[in-house]
Amino acid sequence: MATAVFLTVDTEFAWRHHAAGLDVDTIYERSLEPAGVGLGHQLEQLARYGLKACFFVDPMPALVFGLAPVKRMVDTILAAGQEVQLHLHPNWTGAQEGDRAARYGRFQMHEYTLDEQIGLVRGATELLVAAGAPHPIAFRAGGYAANDDTLRALAELGFVYDSSHNGAEAAESRIALPPERIAPAMRALIEVPVTVIEDAPGLWRTFQLCALSSAEAAAALDHAAAEGHAAVTIVSHGFELANRLGTRPNAVHVRRFDMLCRLLAARADDLPTMQFRDRPALALDRNDRPLAANALRRRLRQAEQLWSNWVAERAA
């Protein structure tokens, strides 16, 4: 049986650009279309390789800047034939335009009560739909900061999937699942965890463009296919192929994204990309195990990360 691959892109305004006092158009450019390698570039590459992806869109900045920038995100994604699902950073609830992040709501979903979370998800859903998206059925909490109340809130509001559990972010990702759980699980709804690999014994690392080398990503996909895993869930961001300022491409991350797309296209038979709107039949509550640690892969990635952080990232 093929292993479903969920290639997910968290699509959001970067809070750091709001904190820097940038205007809304510049925040959009640096968060969503930085240096020519943002949303448009990612969508072009996905189309080139015939891949499906899920864009988790955070509509909460509409509370500060109005619906227009969120509608622009949604229209761009849907026009490319990809899906929009719900992402939510609740700190935008207290923000004001131009205040340089002086005001903000609580940052993490798990800091809110169940009733408050229901209100947050309901309001965010209304904003996303008002921006032109179909009614979402899948959710990811900002910073993966969900707990079991988040799942209860989502189920009450008719969601089918959550993808917030991330064992590499155990301080904030507080759904009651083991950190090594990567297989879809039935809770209040279907939890589709973010895939992690073992970086060192007992230490987990997210399957994310800025976190894994291309060799590690290829090894993780090979492992999932060979072991017949139920799913692989990969994370990226709209701004992740550029440096943190959003002013120049990060060549390491651009290369990783291209190689990942080429690999998934070549492995489409046994690692088909899926969307949540497909409602794929997923084997639930299996004991799929993450890729085991490998010291050589880790050292090679650390060298590559050093180049990314000190050269590609810091280039002006």
N, C-alpha and C positions, 0 to 999 in steps of 0.2 A: 504494500500500500504506500502511495506517495506521501511525503511529508509536506504539509501545508506551510508555506512561508508567508508571514505577514511582514511586509516591508513598510514600516510606519514612519511618518514624518510629523513631529510636533511643530505646529505652524502657529507662530505667536509673535507678539511684540516683545522684544527683549527689554526687560525692566531696566537694564543698565543704561540703555539709550534714553529712556524717560528720566532716569536719575541724573543724566548728564545735561538735561535741559534742552534737548533737541526738539525741533518742531515735528509735528505729526508726519509730514511728508518725508523728512529725513529719517525718522524712526522707522517708517515703513520701508524705505529703501535699504537701510542697514540691517533690518531684521528679516525682511522677506526677499529682497533682490540685491544682496550685497555683492558688489564687484563683478556683476555678471554671472555669478555662480549660485544664485538663490533659487527661488521657486520656479521661475521660468526655465532655467537651465536643467533643474532636476526633472521637471515634467518632460522636457525635450529628450533627455536621456532615457527616461522610462518608456516613452513612445518609440524611440529608436530601437530599443531592445525588446519591445513587446511585453513589458512587465506591468503588473498591477501593484498599486500602493494604496495605503490608507493615510490620509492627511488629517491628523487630529488638530482641529482648528480651535483656538481660544478666542471666543467672542467678547471676553470681558473688557478689553480696552474700549469697546463701544460705549461703556458707561462714562468714559472720559472724553473720547474723541468723536463719538457718533458712529453710526453703522457703516459709513462709507468705506473705511479701510477694511473692515471685516467682509463687506460685500465684495470688495475687490479681490480678496483672498479666495473667497468661495467661488466667485465667477471664474477666476483663473483656473482653479483646480477642476471644477466641473466641466469647463470647456475642453479640457484635455482628456476627459473620459475617466478621471480618477474619482475616488470617493472622499467625502467629507464626513468625519465623525467628530465627537465633542471632546475638547480639551478645556481645562479650567484652572486658571491661576486666580484664587480668590482675593489676593492682595489688591487687585485693581478696584475692588469695591470701595475703597476709601481714598483713591487717588484723585488728584485734580490736575488738569492740563497746566503745564508750566511750573509746577510746584517742586520740581527736582526730587520727587519721591519723599517729600516731607510728610505726606499723609499716605496711609495705606491700611488695608484690612489685614487681618491675620493671614499669613502666607500659606499655611498648610491646611489641607482639607481636614486632617485628623484633629485639628485644633477646634473644630466646630462640632456642635451637638448633632444628633441625627436629624432633628427638625430643621436646624440651620442648614445642614447639608442638602436636605430635600429642597429647601428654598433656593439655595445656590444653584443646584443642578437644574431646577425648573426654570429659574430666571435665565441661566446661560443657554438652555435649550431654546427658549423663546427668542433670545437674541440671535442665535445661529440660524434658526428658521426664518426670522425676519430678514436676515442677510441673504436669503435665497437658498439655503441648504435644505435637502430633504430632512425629515425628522430623524435625528440620530438614534442608532441602536447600540453604539459602542462608545466607550468613554476611557479616557486616561486622565488621572489627576496630575496637575502640575507638580513637578518634582517627585512624581510617583507617590505623593504623600497621602495615600488613601488608607483607610482602616476598614474594619468590618461594617461599621455604620455607613460608610460610603457605598458598599455593596448593597446594603439594605435600602438605602435611598434610591439607588439606581434601579433596583428591582421594583420598588414601589412605583417608579415613574415609567416603567415599561421597557427599560433597557434590557438587552439580551447578553451583551458582552462587556467586560471590563478588562483593561490591560494595564493595570497599575502596579501589580506585584513585581518587585525587582529585588532579588536577593542581594545584589551588590549595593543597595541603598537602604540597608536595614534600619538605619537611624530614623528614616522618614517613611519608608514603605512598610506600613504596619498591618497589612492584611495577615491574618493568622494562617500563614503557610510557611513551610521551611524555606530558608534562603536558597537552597538548591533546587526548589520546585520549579521546573520549566515546562511541565506538561499542563495542558488545559485542565481545569478543575471545576467541579460543580460546587458552588457555594449558594448565595442568594440568587446568583445568576452565573453565567459561564465566565470564569476567570481565565484569561489567556496571558500567562506571565511573560514578561520580557525575558528573553533568553540570556543566560549568563554562562561563562566558562570558568573553570577553576584556574585562577592565576597562580596560586600557590596553595598548598594543602589548607583547606578551610577558608580560603580567601577567594571571593567571587568578583568577576569583572563583567560589566554589561556588554552585550553584543551591540555596540554602537560605533559609528564611523570614527569618531574621535577617540575611541577607547581601544579598538582592536586593530592590529595590522592586517593587511590583506592576507598574509599567510595564516594568521589566527582565524580570520573569518572563513577562509577556505577550509581549514581543518575542522572548524565547528560545523560547517555545512556537510562536509564529508562524513563526520561522525553522526550527525542527525540522520542522514540518508542511510548509512550503513546499519544503524541501530533501529531504523524504522520509527523514529520519533513521531509523535502526533503533530507537532508544530514547531516552527522556529519563528521567533518574533524579534525583529531587528529594529533599532531605533536610530533616527536621524533628526535633524532640525532644519528649518528653512534657512538658517544662517550658518550652518555648520561647515560649509565648504569654503567659508571666508575666514579671515582673522577676526578677533573679537571686536575690533573697531568697525568691521564691515566695510573696510576700505580697499582690501586686496584679497585675491584668492589665496587660500592655504593650499599649496600645491600637493602636500601630502594627502589631505582630505579629498581633494578633487580626484587624485589618482585612485584612492581607495574606493570612492563612489563608482567611478567608471569600471574598475576591476570587479566590484561586487555585481554591478549590472550585467557585465559580460559573463560572469560565472553563473548567475541565476538564469540568464538566457540559455546558456549551454546546458544547464541541468534542469530545464523546464519539465521534463518528463517525471523525474523523481523528486524535484523540489519546486513544484508550481507555486507561483505567487498568487495569493488569494486576497479578497476583500471581505470585510465583515458583512457587507450587504449581500454577498453570495450565500451567507448562512451555511458555510461548509459543514459537512458531517465530521465532527472532531471526536476522536477517542478521548474519553475523560478519565481523570484520576489515575493515570498510569504513572509508573515510577521511572520515567525517562531521566537519565543521568547526564549532567553537563559534561562537556569535553574536559578530560583530566588535564592537570597541570603538566607543562613541558618547559623545562628550564631554558632550553635553547630558543624556543619560540618567544619566550618571555624576554630574554636578553636582546634578541633582535628587535622586538617591538619597542623596548625601552630605548634602544639607540635611535630608532625611527622617531619615537616621541620626542626625544631630545632635540632632534633636527626640527620637528614640527613646532615645538614650543619656543625654541631659541632663534630659529631662522624664519620659517614660513609664517609663524604667528606674529612675530615682532616686526616683520617688514612693514614699512609705512606705506 
